[in-house]
Amino acid sequence: MILKSLTLMLALAGPLAMPAAAEISQDALRYASQQRERAGLPPLRYDRKLARAAEAQARHQAATAKMRHDGPRGSRPFDRIQATGYKGCAGAENVAFGQNDAREVTVAWMNSAGHRRNIMHPVMQHGAVAAARGADGRLYWAMVLGARNCRR
C-alpha cells in the first residue's frame, strides 16, 4: 500500500518521471552502504517499517514545501519510527530537498557532517529512503535509520 501510494503520488506529480519508491530506497541504501563498507562497517539493510516512517516524512515535507524533522501533527523522528512498530534501540533521520536522484541525495548527506555521522554510525543496521515531489517541483527526501541491537 505504501509503495502504491508513493508511486501514484509520483505519477501524478507531473512530467518528470521517477523510479518506483522501492528502487529509490534500495539505490540510496546501496550508495550509503558502499560508504559504510569502505569504512569497514556492515551494509544497511532495508526495513519496511522504517520505509513507512521515511515516506511519511518525505510526503509531509513535500506537502509543506519545507525541509524539516518536525512531521505530521508535530511528530518527531522517534515518534514516527515507534509508530511503525519498529522495535529498536537507536534511530536517526536525514532529510534533504532539491536533489534529483538517490545518488545525488546520498552524496549530499555524505558531505554533511551530521548526516554522514548518522549513516556511518556503527550501531545502525537498517534503513529506508523515500522521496516525494512538492507542488514547487522539488523532491523532498527522508532517510530513516534504525538499530535493533545496540551492543556493538
C-alpha positions in Angstrom: 0.0 0.0 0.0 2.8 2.4 0.9 4.6 1.6 -2.4 1.4 2.1 -4.3 0.6 5.4 -2.7 4.1 6.9 -3.2 4.2 5.6 -6.8 0.8 7.1 -7.5 1.7 10.3 -5.9 4.9 10.5 -8.0 3.0 9.5 -11.2 0.6 12.4 -10.6 3.4 14.8 -9.9 3.9 15.7 -13.5 6.2 15.0 -16.4 9.4 14.3 -14.5 9.5 10.5 -14.3 10.9 8.9 -11.2 11.8 5.3 -10.4 9.4 3.4 -8.1 9.7 4.0 -4.3 11.4 0.7 -3.6 14.0 1.4 -6.2 14.8 4.8 -4.8 15.2 3.4 -1.3 17.3 0.4 -2.5 19.6 2.7 -4.5 20.1 5.2 -1.7 20.8 2.4 0.8 23.2 0.8 -1.7 25.1 4.1 -2.1 25.2 4.7 1.7 26.2 1.1 2.3 29.1 1.4 -0.1 30.5 4.2 2.0 30.0 2.1 5.2 31.7 -0.9 3.7 34.7 1.3 2.7 35.0 2.2 6.4 34.7 -1.5 7.5 31.1 -1.2 8.6 28.3 -3.6 7.6 25.8 -2.5 4.9 22.4 -1.1 5.8 19.5 -3.5 5.3 16.2 -2.2 4.0 13.4 -2.3 6.6 9.7 -2.0 5.6 8.7 -0.4 8.8 11.3 2.3 8.6 10.2 2.8 5.0 6.8 3.9 6.3 8.4 6.4 8.6 10.6 7.8 5.7 7.6 8.0 3.4 5.5 9.9 5.9 8.2 12.4 6.4 9.0 12.9 2.7 5.3 13.4 2.0 4.9 15.8 4.8 7.9 17.9 3.7 6.6 17.9 0.1 3.1 19.0 1.3 4.5 21.8 3.4 7.4 22.7 1.0 9.7 22.7 4.0 12.7 20.5 4.8 12.4 19.7 8.5 12.4 17.0 11.1 9.0 18.0 12.5 6.5 15.8 10.9 2.7 15.4 10.7 0.9 16.7 13.8 4.3 17.8 15.2 5.7 14.3 15.3 9.5 13.8 15.8 11.6 11.2 14.1 11.5 8.8 17.0 7.7 9.2 17.2 7.4 8.1 13.6 9.8 5.2 14.0 7.9 3.9 17.0 4.5 4.4 15.3 5.6 1.9 12.7 6.1 -0.8 15.3 9.9 -0.9 14.7 11.4 -2.3 17.9 14.8 -0.7 18.1 17.3 0.8 20.5 18.5 3.6 18.2 17.2 5.6 15.3 18.1 8.6 13.2 16.6 10.6 10.3 18.3 12.5 7.5 16.2 15.0 5.4 17.0 16.9 2.2 15.4 18.6 -0.7 16.1 19.5 -4.3 18.4 16.6 -5.2 17.3 14.8 -8.4 18.1 11.2 -7.6 19.2 8.7 -5.0 22.9 9.1 -5.8 22.7 12.9 -5.6 21.0 12.9 -2.2 23.3 10.4 -0.8 26.3 12.4 -1.9 24.8 15.5 -0.2 24.2 13.6 3.0 27.8 12.2 3.0 29.1 15.8 2.5 27.2 17.0 5.6 28.9 16.1 8.9 25.7 15.4 10.9 24.0 13.4 8.1 27.3 11.5 7.5 27.5 10.7 11.2 24.0 9.1 11.1 24.8 7.0 8.1 28.2 5.9 9.4 27.2 5.3 12.9 28.4 1.8 13.7 25.3 0.7 15.5 22.9 1.4 12.6 21.7 -1.8 10.9 18.5 -0.9 9.0 17.2 1.9 6.8 14.9 3.2 4.2 14.7 6.3 2.0 11.7 8.0 0.5 11.2 10.9 -1.9 8.1 13.0 -2.7 7.7 15.8 -5.1 6.2 19.0 -3.8 4.0 21.5 -5.6 7.1 23.6 -6.0 8.6 20.8 -8.3 11.3 19.9 -5.8 11.9 16.4 -4.5 11.9 16.2 -0.7 13.8 13.3 0.8 13.8 11.4 4.1 16.2 8.6 5.2 15.3 6.8 8.4 17.9 4.6 10.1 17.5 2.1 13.0 19.2 -0.5 15.1 17.7 -3.4 17.0 21.0 -4.4 18.7 22.9 -1.5 20.2 25.6 -3.7 21.8 28.3 -3.3 19.1 
